[in-house]
Amino acid sequence: MLEAMHREIAMTASYLNGETIETIYFGGGTPSVLEGAEIDELLAAIATVHHISGQPEITIEANPDDLTAKKVRTLRRSEINRFSIGIQSFHDADLHYMNRVHNAGEALSSIKRVQDAGFENITIDLIYGTPTMDDRHWQSNIDTALELEVPHISCYGLTVEPKTALNSLIRKGKLAGVDDEKSAGQFEILMNSLASAGFEHYEISNFARPGFYSRHNSAYWKGVPYLGIGPSAHSFNGRLRQSNVANNAQYIAEIAEGRVPFEVEKLTAEQKYNEYVMVSMRTIWGVDLSVLRQMGEGCEAHFLEQIAPLTAKGYVNSNGDVFTLSSKGKLMADYVAMELFKG
């Protein structure tokens, strides 16, 4: 797999047209299985064909149970400078419900271990809205994260995906499902608690202390081109999207034959508008009318017509040509986006 990824890096050297690489993200799957030397070899391969900025953000995703003392020491010797740790909860009942491998003790110790190794730039994922979690319990999860002085927190309401073990157990009545009203209430608790602690709510699910925004994810949300390497990886060159084949064996075989196995998706004008509105309304930067004007196709007129009743309801704030969700609107983000869509 690593050999194939090295080859793909070389084969896609021209994809970003010589743009400087500002961020690199090892994510999807379980990148923490890599040794520090293997990570540095991939970074060296990238540096061979791309110019990397002097201060890149280099993130690795990891599960708490992967972050043993030995693993953290290994990663400390690599060029990784940011951790994304899938904590989900600091309570065993929630972790058991979500079928997570780690326990609450490992959740706590993994963060402390990474901090003790000298890493400051850390984000953790937390999940709210599980049937095992009441409001007091959720507040304690937030308080624990704050006590640990984690500078970035990503929080998601529990969603049950089809064809998963959790969905099957809920359908069979063996586990309780999601209570949308409770989930909305816990999202309000989250927003209020983190605002009081000095965090900035810069994307609907992401909160950070000043200076600790995810540079990588922010670039996605702003439509910056990116290159993905490996099976299932997605890329965007500013005009077209492409996605690599998901099958590992097929990926390795085709790369060995000198082909990158991917499919291309060309977005229609309507899809570009809908995607820009949906993503941008979720962020602190909002929807900018100047961008809609460049899209043409009556995008600005359609948006202004659809946004008026949402503004009247208090879901949206405007500042000149920029429109953002209000605190009330953040509870209705999906509804707002659907009302603004074309088609």
Secondary structure, DSSP 8 states (H G I E B T S, - for coil): -HHHHHHHHHHTTTTTTT--EEEEEE-SS-GGGS-HHHHHHHHHHHHHHS-EEEEEEEEEEE-GGG--HHHHHHHHTSS--EEEEEEE-SSHHHHHHTT-SS-HHHHHHHHHHHHHTT---EEEEEEE--TT--HHHHHHHHHHHHHTT-SEEEEEE----TTSHHHHHHHTTSS----HHHHHHHHHHHHHHHHHTT-EEEETTEEE-TT---HHHHHHHTT--B---STT-EEE-SSEEEEE-S-HHHHHHHHHTT---EEEEE--HHHHHHHHHHHHHTBTT-EEHHHHHHH-TTHHHHHHHHHHHHHHTTSEEEETTEEEE-HHHHTTHHHHHHHH---
